[in-house]
Amino acid sequence: MQFIDFKKEHFTRPASSNKFLLDIPRDEIGFAEIDIKQAVDDGQYEEIDYEIFDDLDKVIIKMRNPADIRVNF
């Protein structure tokens, strides 16, 4: 399994939404199943609430609050 780490600064908040978004191009993660964990102290990761929207050329992760995350694929 591969992963990519993202910092909370990577998220954007559209003016028309109360949630934060992170766009990930498909060429970076492919079409595998995606699992997202939040980074906590000492390199540990835990479950987090999120929504995923699949598109042909990107994946959009939507969260209530931005966080440092690890995307496993």
CORLIN-V210857 format. One line per field, one symbol per residue. ss: DSSP state (@ for helix, = for strand, . for the rest). Layout:
# CORLIN-V210857
ss->???
This chain:
# CORLIN-V210857
ss->..====.@@@.=.......======@@@@.....======@@@====...====...======.....====.
